[in-house]
Amino acid sequence: MSNKSEAIFGLLKRIKEFDSNNFEDRLFAQKICYILQKGFGLDLGYKFKWYVYGPYSSDLATNLYKINDTSNLELIEFKSEENEKIFKTAIDFFKITKPNIDEIELFASILYIRKNCNFDMDETIDALHRRKPKFSKNEIKKAWDKLNENKLLD
């Protein structure tokens, strides 16, 4: 078991319980880590690229597979007081929005397109709708609004 794997699960467990053997939980973890990095500005050390379900990090996937049982892992806090404060804001965002798997995919995908293409709202909505037609433009707009209300698109 790697220390980075333990650390990432120790952080993620503060947001949600995860089962590393469950695809949906691993997908959720990928999206949360991307949002933490690109939306909240917390550097977790992962590089992401576009994949089927939006932003994806192969290094993070490797770390997520390294731990079979997360129940005994301790919760981890950031050493930096500033990063811990930002993380608590992120926890509040996830508690308030209570995103399901589709919404978390939308949040991360909007951030990815916005940050990598520097698109405005309409361009981002159009680009994401073309890449993921399962989401209506209205659904994408609602997700955009939630991110924007929380100042995650700046």
N, C-alpha and C positions, 0 to 999 in steps of 0.2 A: 504494500500500500504506500502510495507516495504522499509526502507532506502537502504538496499542492492539491492533490485530490481531497485530502482530509480538510484542508483549509476552505476549498470552494464549497464542499458540502456543509461545512460548519457555518459558512455564511448563508448559503441557500436555505438551510433548515430554519433560519430565522424568519424566512418568508413563507415557506411551505415545506411540508414533509415530502421527501423524494425517495423513490425506489429506483435505483440505477438499472434494474432489470426491466423496467417498464418504459416502452418507447415514448409514450406521451409525457412521462415525467422527464425523460432526457431531453425531449423537444422543448418542454417548458423551461428547463434549466438553460438550454442554449439561448433561448429568447430573453430570459431574465438577465443572463450575463451580458448579452449584447446591449440591452436597455441600460443596465448599470454602467457599462463602459461609455456608450455613445449618448445616452440621454442624460445620465447623472454625472458623467465625467470621472467615474471611478476606474482607475487603470487596474484591471485584473490580469493583464499580461497576455490576453488572447487576441489573435488576428482572425478576422471573419471574412468570408467570401459569400457570394450569393449561391444558394442551393435551392432545392425543391421547396422547402418550407420557409425560405427567407434566409437571413444571416445564419451562417454555420461556421463553427471552428473545429477543425479536425483535432487540434491539440486539446480542446475542451472535451470533445467526444472521448478521446483516449483517457483523460482524467476521470470522466464520468463512469467509464467501464471498469476502472481499477478498484472500485469499492462495491462489494456485493451487499453488505449490510451497513446501512447508514444509521440504524437505530442507536448504536452506542457512541456515535461521534458527538463530541462536545460542540456547543455553539461557539462560534468564533467572533470576536470583535476586531475592528481595525485598530492598529496601534496608534495611528494618527487620530487625534480628537476631531479634526476637520472632516476626515474621511468617514469616521463613525457617525458624525452628525448628518452628512450627506446620505449615508446608508440608511439611517433612521427615516429620513425624508422619503427615500425609495420604498422602504417597508410600508410607510403610510400610504404612498401612492398605490401600491399593490393591494393593500387592505381596503382602500376606498373604492378602487375601480373593480376589484375582484374579477380579474379577467379570466375568461375560460380559454381553452387552448386556441380557438380561432382568434380571439381578441389579442392574445399575447403575440400570436403570429403577425397579426395586423400591426400592432404597435411596433414590433421590431422591424418589420418590412418597411413601414413608413419611414422610420428613422434611417434605415439603410439607404433608401432611395434619396431621401432628403439630404443626408450627409454626404453621400458619394456622388450625387448628380447635381447638387446645389439647386434643386428645383423648388419653385414656389408651390403653393398648395394645389392649384389646379393641375400643374404638370406632374406633381407627385401622384395625385389621385388617378390621373389618366395612365401614367406609367405602371402603377401598381395594378390597376384594373386589367391592363393588357397582360401583365405577367401572371396575375391570379384572378381570372374571371369568375371564380367561385364567390368572390366578394363583390357586392354591388358598390357602385360609386357612393351611394348613401352610407353604407356600412364603413367604407374607407373614410369618408368625411367625418362621421361620428368619432371614429378612432383618432383621426387627426385632431379634432376639437379637444378630446380628452388629453392628448399629449400637449397641445398648445396651451390649454388651461393650466397645466402643471409646468409650463415653461421648459419642456423637454425638446423643443424644436429649434431653440436659439442656437 
